[in-house]
């Protein structure tokens, strides 16, 4: 290998430095072998000029380029030497520029990826076929795999078929219509189990307006939803007994009444704890609270059958029965009354206390309001008290 200007002979191809212009003498009998060896060692880091003794047929020149030559020089035609060197210089300058640009871009991509990885919110970009192109470490943690294992794969590779298909259909809809989409859903993850998430995603368009893919952010709102559920529960429940409060009672009743048809029969009951004041006065308010909670717990055992128990105030409670269970209302209340008399009754100076008296009223919501039915049930309760307590009386 000989450089014609200030030539340096190199016996070992490995000694050639990156960015060198190499003249490789090519013999007719071993066309391209030297070039293949050079490329095997240096790949694209050098510029190779194949030097031949005479003009070659186009097919042979093509073979040299295929073997790794960047240019061809006929050794006897030194007029072509300068153009060869100028082409080599231009080629190497462009290569160095491209390498510098690639390093700069890689540094920017590394910084961008590092920035994404420091964000706690899962972020991803996928192509129009659903394959992930970019994601951050949080997205990998969300799916329970290293984020480098996600790239090039689809969501179907990580979620059960049913869940993955639903999300895929959502992606297809967004790819068709464009714009942005926000949705909330539950997802079953391999390690975290059921999580409630909010997904914000947008279609990515080419300069021509064609869909190129999607970018999305996944926000885990499980804790927020659990807090909302607890706050809703607290807003609907009596804090001492955990029975429904008056607002919840009338909300449920109004909903059922709105769905009622002609002829439907519902039922309401007014329930009062017998001689409850004597429990507070003689045994203390702590014992009174225990009695309240025990009675409500016993009443609420019937809620599984469709009865709603609500604290109306003090030691008075309401019960509501839907049309499906209204025919059994008297039996359900009687079972609860018997259990309360057996397990919650105490004796005070005025006699038996901690039992319950009940007034029960059936009504047709198209003929009578809930307030009218409660007034009839309240009158029946007074009859139960008058007749000796610890009993059920039906409203007239």
C-alpha positions as a printed NumPy array, in Angstrom:
array([[   0.   ,    0.   ,    0.   ],
       [   1.68 ,    3.172,   -1.148],
       [   0.633,    6.788,   -0.934],
       [   2.027,    8.536,   -4.014],
       [   2.578,   11.832,   -2.189],
       [   4.789,   11.598,    0.893],
       [   4.025,    7.919,    0.737],
       [   3.993,    5.801,    3.858],
       [   4.149,    2.089,    3.352],
       [   1.997,    0.145,    5.789],
       [   2.476,   -3.566,    6.057],
       [  -0.254,   -4.167,    8.638],
       [  -3.702,   -2.729,    7.799],
       [  -4.41 ,   -2.399,   11.51 ],
       [  -1.753,    0.348,   11.714],
       [  -3.792,    2.682,    9.509],
       [  -5.408,    5.459,   11.525],
       [  -9.01 ,    6.581,   11.275],
       [  -9.598,    9.313,    8.696],
       [  -6.723,    8.204,    6.452],
       [  -6.831,    8.102,    2.662],
       [  -5.518,    4.703,    1.589],
       [  -4.331,    3.74 ,   -1.882],
       [  -4.733,    0.014,   -2.297],
       [  -3.024,   -1.581,   -5.289],
       [  -5.394,   -4.117,   -6.796],
       [  -4.039,   -6.985,   -8.869],
       [  -6.152,   -8.418,  -11.638],
       [  -5.872,  -11.923,  -10.233],
       [  -7.111,  -10.983,   -6.752],
       [  -9.666,   -8.334,   -7.598],
       [ -11.159,   -6.884,   -4.419],
       [  -9.495,   -9.143,   -1.826],
       [  -7.342,   -6.326,   -0.423],
       [ -10.367,   -4.044,   -0.23 ],
       [ -12.429,   -6.606,    1.639],
       [  -9.613,   -7.033,    4.173],
       [  -9.317,   -3.273,    4.675],
       [ -13.036,   -2.864,    5.207],
       [ -13.082,   -5.781,    7.637],
       [ -10.532,   -3.971,    9.815],
       [ -11.589,   -0.332,    9.458],
       [ -15.155,   -0.48 ,    8.172],
       [ -16.115,    3.1  ,    7.211],
       [ -13.422,    4.98 ,    9.154],
       [ -11.02 ,    5.343,    6.176],
       [ -11.287,    6.388,    2.518],
       [ -10.061,    3.688,    0.145],
       [  -8.859,    4.401,   -3.408],
       [  -8.362,    1.277,   -5.472],
       [  -5.316,    1.676,   -7.723],
       [  -5.404,   -0.388,  -10.916],
       [  -2.812,   -0.658,  -13.672],
       [  -5.229,   -0.035,  -16.551],
       [  -8.732,    1.102,  -17.307],
       [ -11.297,   -1.496,  -16.21 ],
       [ -14.562,   -2.571,  -17.707],
       [ -17.595,   -1.051,  -15.938],
       [ -18.522,   -4.438,  -14.46 ],
       [ -15.072,   -4.783,  -12.875],
       [ -15.212,   -1.241,  -11.516],
       [ -18.593,   -2.064,  -10.   ],
       [ -17.039,   -5.125,   -8.376],
       [ -14.368,   -2.928,   -6.779],
       [ -16.97 ,   -0.579,   -5.33 ],
       [ -18.945,   -3.556,   -4.072],
       [ -15.807,   -4.88 ,   -2.385],
       [ -15.327,   -1.617,   -0.495],
       [ -13.595,    0.917,   -2.729],
       [ -14.639,    4.55 ,   -2.402],
       [ -12.888,    5.562,   -5.639],
       [ -10.816,    4.033,   -8.466],
       [  -7.543,    5.441,   -9.839],
       [  -5.743,    4.215,  -12.938],
       [  -2.127,    4.252,  -11.825],
       [  -0.704,    5.476,  -15.12 ],
       [  -3.11 ,    8.461,  -15.252],
       [  -1.728,   10.842,  -12.654],
       [  -4.039,   13.59 ,  -13.913],
       [  -6.792,   11.863,  -11.941],
       [  -4.815,   11.895,   -8.681],
       [  -5.764,   15.411,   -7.575],
       [  -9.502,   14.924,   -8.273],
       [  -9.322,   11.641,   -6.31 ],
       [  -7.724,   13.4  ,   -3.355],
       [ -10.246,   16.253,   -3.492],
       [ -13.112,   13.781,   -3.478],
       [ -11.487,   11.972,   -0.557],
       [ -11.022,   15.236,    1.355],
       [ -14.64 ,   16.218,    0.777],
       [ -15.862,   12.775,    1.783],
       [ -13.865,   12.73 ,    5.032],
       [ -14.952,   16.257,    5.923],
       [ -18.589,   15.29 ,    5.439],
       [ -18.05 ,   12.147,    7.472],
       [ -16.459,   14.093,   10.332],
       [ -19.298,   16.601,   10.19 ],
       [ -21.881,   13.81 ,   10.269],
       [ -20.11 ,   12.075,   13.134],
       [ -19.978,   15.342,   15.064],
       [ -23.673,   15.936,   14.35 ],
       [ -24.53 ,   12.39 ,   15.419],
       [ -22.566,   12.791,   18.664],
       [ -24.33 ,   16.074,   19.334],
       [ -27.733,   14.527,   18.642],
       [ -26.917,   11.516,   20.8  ],
       [ -25.911,   13.8  ,   23.658],
       [ -29.2  ,   15.664,   23.31 ],
       [ -31.134,   12.394,   23.189],
       [ -29.275,   11.154,   26.263],
       [ -30.101,   14.359,   28.13 ],
       [ -33.728,   14.136,   26.998],
       [ -33.973,   10.486,   28.063],
       [ -32.332,   11.236,   31.402],
       [ -34.784,   14.066,   31.95 ],
       [ -37.735,   11.81 ,   31.147],
       [ -36.379,    9.104,   33.445],
       [ -36.29 ,   11.554,   36.346],
       [ -39.985,   12.364,   35.924],
       [ -42.274,   10.27 ,   38.154],
       [ -45.096,   10.17 ,   35.587],
       [ -45.095,    7.333,   33.   ],
       [ -44.553,    8.773,   29.496],
       [ -44.442,    6.995,   26.14 ],
       [ -44.37 ,    7.502,   22.377],
       [ -45.499,    4.775,   19.982],
       [ -45.695,    4.524,   16.209],
       [ -48.861,    4.073,   14.163],
       [ -48.528,    0.274,   14.497],
       [ -48.541,    0.529,   18.273],
       [ -44.837,   -0.209,   18.807],
       [ -43.16 ,    1.815,   21.529],
       [ -40.457,    4.154,   20.251],
       [ -39.725,    6.074,   23.451],
       [ -40.645,    5.648,   27.1  ],
       [ -39.243,    6.642,   30.455],
       [ -38.232,    4.598,   33.483],
       [ -41.541,    5.363,   35.223],
       [ -43.446,    3.747,   32.346],
       [ -41.281,    0.645,   32.71 ],
       [ -42.007,    0.554,   36.44 ],
       [ -45.703,    0.996,   35.674],
       [ -45.696,   -2.106,   33.447],
       [ -43.337,   -3.984,   35.758],
       [ -40.461,   -4.365,   33.269],
       [ -37.284,   -2.487,   32.421],
       [ -38.12 ,    0.362,   30.068],
       [ -35.46 ,   -0.823,   27.614],
       [ -37.463,   -4.06 ,   27.244],
       [ -40.503,   -2.087,   26.1  ],
       [ -39.043,   -0.436,   23.005],
       [ -40.146,   -2.089,   19.777],
       [ -42.944,   -4.022,   21.501],
       [ -46.688,   -3.436,   21.789],
       [ -48.978,   -3.087,   24.794],
       [ -50.413,   -6.506,   23.93 ],
       [ -47.089,   -7.979,   25.058],
       [ -47.63 ,   -6.768,   28.626],
       [ -51.372,   -6.862,   29.4  ],
       [ -54.085,   -9.549,   29.286],
       [ -55.681,   -9.814,   25.813],
       [ -59.012,   -8.292,   26.826],
       [ -57.492,   -5.208,   28.442],
       [ -54.908,   -4.708,   25.712],
       [ -57.546,   -4.932,   22.977],
       [ -59.668,   -2.229,   24.627],
       [ -56.707,    0.156,   24.778],
       [ -55.747,   -0.718,   21.198],
       [ -59.236,    0.2  ,   19.976],
       [ -58.936,    3.513,   21.807],
       [ -55.598,    4.153,   20.078],
       [ -57.078,    3.351,   16.673],
       [ -59.926,    5.779,   17.295],
       [ -57.461,    8.547,   18.156],
       [ -55.314,    7.744,   15.109],
       [ -58.413,    8.107,   12.918],
       [ -59.875,   11.269,   14.406],
       [ -56.696,   13.062,   15.545],
       [ -56.382,   15.591,   18.332],
       [ -56.094,   14.613,   21.98 ],
       [ -57.955,   12.153,   24.174],
       [ -58.342,   11.797,   27.928],
       [ -59.819,    8.758,   29.613],
       [ -60.03 ,    7.022,   32.98 ],
       [ -59.996,    3.268,   33.347],
       [ -58.919,    0.344,   35.506],
       [ -55.928,   -1.728,   34.492],
       [ -54.608,   -5.005,   35.899],
       [ -50.823,   -4.845,   36.122],
       [ -48.54 ,   -7.872,   36.617],
       [ -47.102,   -6.655,   39.933],
       [ -49.289,   -3.782,   41.145],
       [ -52.643,   -5.499,   40.552],
       [ -55.734,   -3.397,   39.821],
       [ -54.914,    0.294,   39.424],
       [ -57.136,    3.178,   38.364],
       [ -55.416,    5.369,   35.79 ],
       [ -55.989,    8.52 ,   33.781],
       [ -54.458,    8.515,   30.294],
       [ -53.749,   11.703,   28.329],
       [ -52.669,   10.984,   24.763],
       [ -52.338,   12.866,   21.487],
       [ -51.859,   11.931,   17.846],
       [ -48.503,   12.826,   16.295],
       [ -48.75 ,   14.051,   12.707],
       [ -46.219,   14.307,    9.896],
       [ -45.687,   17.567,    8.006],
       [ -48.252,   16.308,    5.51 ],
       [ -50.786,   15.756,    8.277],
       [ -50.585,   11.96 ,    8.25 ],
       [ -50.746,   10.086,   11.56 ],
       [ -47.251,    9.054,   12.645],
       [ -48.063,    7.697,   16.092],
       [ -49.184,    8.614,   19.585],
       [ -47.653,   10.266,   22.631],
       [ -49.155,    9.636,   26.019],
       [ -48.917,   10.236,   29.752],
       [ -50.286,    7.776,   32.322],
       [ -51.352,    9.155,   35.702],
       [ -52.041,    6.674,   38.502],
       [ -55.098,    8.064,   40.301],
       [ -55.796,    5.002,   42.454],
       [ -55.107,    6.802,   45.729],
       [ -57.187,    9.779,   44.633],
       [ -60.107,    7.521,   43.736],
       [ -59.815,    5.691,   47.051],
       [ -59.823,    9.019,   48.892],
       [ -62.846,   10.18 ,   46.894],
       [ -64.636,    6.945,   47.789],
       [ -63.817,    7.421,   51.477],
       [ -64.986,   11.031,   51.387],
       [ -68.181,   10.026,   49.605],
       [ -68.749,    7.272,   52.141],
       [ -68.13 ,    9.702,   54.995],
       [ -70.545,   12.214,   53.475],
       [ -73.251,    9.551,   53.261],
       [ -72.752,    7.892,   56.649],
       [ -73.445,    8.697,   60.281],
       [ -69.972,    8.928,   61.858],
       [ -70.925,    7.077,   65.065],
       [ -73.042,    4.167,   63.87 ],
       [ -71.999,    4.002,   60.179],
       [ -75.662,    3.879,   59.21 ],
       [ -76.656,    5.969,   56.201],
       [ -77.499,    9.583,   57.037],
       [ -80.765,   11.354,   56.246],
       [ -79.411,   12.8  ,   52.988],
       [ -78.416,    9.36 ,   51.701],
       [ -81.765,    7.918,   52.784],
       [ -83.787,   10.44 ,   50.8  ],
       [ -81.379,   10.221,   47.859],
       [ -81.891,    6.45 ,   47.579],
       [ -85.626,    6.746,   48.157],
       [ -85.989,    9.469,   45.515],
       [ -84.064,    7.376,   43.001],
       [ -86.281,    4.347,   43.573],
       [ -89.442,    6.435,   43.473],
       [ -88.385,    7.966,   40.146],
       [ -88.106,    4.467,   38.664],
       [ -91.415,    3.252,   40.05 ],
       [ -94.239,    2.126,   37.776],
       [ -97.996,    2.225,   38.445],
       [ -98.838,   -0.446,   40.994],
       [ -95.334,   -0.683,   42.494],
       [ -95.318,   -0.843,   46.292],
       [ -92.447,    0.411,   48.448],
       [ -92.096,    0.462,   52.227],
       [ -90.61 ,    2.717,   54.897],
       [ -90.193,    2.214,   58.624],
       [ -89.505,    4.501,   61.561],
       [ -87.531,    2.776,   64.323],
       [ -86.947,    4.056,   67.858],
       [ -84.808,    2.6  ,   70.657],
       [ -86.907,    1.929,   73.734],
       [ -86.008,    3.845,   76.916],
       [ -82.702,    4.922,   75.425],
       [ -82.465,    7.981,   77.689],
       [ -82.346,    5.731,   80.743],
       [ -79.274,    3.959,   79.309],
       [ -77.442,    7.268,   78.944],
       [ -78.588,    8.526,   82.359],
       [ -77.855,    5.374,   84.364],
       [ -75.053,    3.635,   82.444],
       [ -73.366,    6.614,   80.79 ],
       [ -73.131,    7.971,   77.28 ],
       [ -70.337,    5.562,   76.366],
       [ -72.661,    2.647,   77.045],
       [ -75.369,    4.47 ,   75.122],
       [ -73.054,    4.769,   72.11 ],
       [ -72.237,    1.061,   72.307],
       [ -75.952,    0.242,   72.384],
       [ -76.598,    2.482,   69.366],
       [ -73.845,    0.845,   67.345],
       [ -74.873,   -2.687,   68.311],
       [ -78.483,   -2.049,   67.298],
       [ -77.45 ,   -0.527,   63.962],
       [ -75.097,   -3.428,   63.256],
       [ -77.976,   -5.834,   63.835],
       [ -80.361,   -3.832,   61.657],
       [ -77.777,   -3.611,   58.879],
       [ -77.515,   -7.388,   58.665],
       [ -80.749,   -7.066,   56.689],
       [ -79.218,   -4.603,   54.204],
       [ -77.825,   -7.506,   52.209],
       [ -81.433,   -8.369,   51.454],
       [ -82.208,   -4.886,   50.137],
       [ -83.099,   -2.812,   53.208],
       [ -81.408,    0.563,   53.756],
       [ -80.956,    1.735,   57.365],
       [ -80.416,    5.443,   58.078],
       [ -80.016,    7.404,   61.286],
       [ -82.75 ,   10.039,   61.414],
       [ -81.419,   11.673,   64.584],
       [ -80.735,   10.737,   68.197],
       [ -82.037,    7.223,   68.805],
       [ -84.441,    7.265,   65.84 ],
       [ -83.798,    5.513,   62.524],
       [ -85.453,    5.162,   59.126],
       [ -85.549,    2.051,   56.964],
       [ -86.36 ,    1.944,   53.256],
       [ -87.407,   -1.085,   51.199],
       [ -87.341,   -1.263,   47.399],
       [ -90.217,   -2.787,   45.457],
       [ -88.309,   -6.079,   45.232],
       [ -88.082,   -6.549,   49.011],
       [ -91.043,   -4.497,   50.278],
       [ -93.292,   -7.604,   50.562],
       [ -90.767,   -9.076,   53.021],
       [ -90.275,   -5.849,   55.001],
       [ -92.28 ,   -6.974,   58.032],
       [ -90.425,  -10.299,   58.259],
       [ -87.015,   -8.63 ,   57.883],
       [ -87.779,   -6.123,   60.618],
       [ -89.159,   -8.813,   62.887],
       [ -85.949,  -10.847,   62.584],
       [ -83.902,   -7.769,   63.464],
       [ -86.226,   -6.891,   66.381],
       [ -85.894,  -10.374,   67.873],
       [ -82.094,  -10.353,   67.609],
       [ -81.894,   -6.882,   69.17 ],
       [ -84.17 ,   -7.93 ,   72.048],
       [ -81.953,  -10.969,   72.605],
       [ -78.515,   -9.358,   72.399],
       [ -78.883,   -5.608,   72.993],
       [ -81.51 ,   -5.389,   75.762],
       [ -80.413,   -4.005,   79.132],
       [ -82.375,   -3.321,   82.325],
       [ -82.574,    0.127,   83.87 ],
       [ -84.669,    1.794,   86.528],
       [ -87.568,    2.233,   84.106],
       [ -87.506,   -1.379,   82.966],
       [ -86.297,   -2.984,   79.742],
       [ -84.203,   -0.712,   77.512],
       [ -82.27 ,   -1.195,   74.278],
       [ -85.113,   -2.932,   72.442],
       [ -86.759,   -1.299,   69.426],
       [ -90.252,   -0.212,   68.495],
       [ -91.131,    0.004,   64.807],
       [ -93.782,    1.696,   62.694],
       [ -94.009,    0.253,   59.154],
       [ -95.845,    1.836,   56.21 ],
       [ -96.343,    0.489,   52.688],
       [ -97.021,    3.017,   49.942],
       [ -97.437,    3.429,   46.204],
       [ -95.11 ,    6.231,   45.114],
       [ -97.474,    7.389,   42.372],
       [-100.209,    7.9  ,   44.982],
       [ -98.265,    9.082,   48.042],
       [ -95.033,   10.962,   48.762],
       [ -92.211,    9.612,   50.89 ],
       [ -92.92 ,   12.279,   53.523],
       [ -96.56 ,   11.221,   53.753],
       [ -95.541,    7.586,   54.118],
       [ -93.034,    8.468,   56.865],
       [ -95.732,   10.377,   58.769],
       [ -97.973,    7.302,   58.698],
       [ -95.051,    5.129,   59.824],
       [ -94.35 ,    7.584,   62.658],
       [ -97.958,    7.33 ,   63.855],
       [ -97.647,    3.545,   63.791],
       [ -94.457,    3.857,   65.878],
       [ -96.375,    5.778,   68.556],
       [ -98.945,    2.97 ,   68.676],
       [ -96.129,    0.452,   69.141],
       [ -94.798,    2.522,   72.047],
       [ -98.263,    2.877,   73.547],
       [ -98.955,   -0.846,   73.272],
       [ -95.867,   -1.797,   75.294],
       [ -92.779,   -1.21 ,   73.11 ],
       [ -90.507,   -3.855,   71.548],
       [ -92.927,   -4.546,   68.699],
       [ -93.901,   -3.692,   65.106],
       [ -97.075,   -1.846,   64.198],
       [ -98.351,   -1.462,   60.638],
       [ -99.493,    1.974,   59.535],
       [-103.12 ,    2.504,   58.664]])
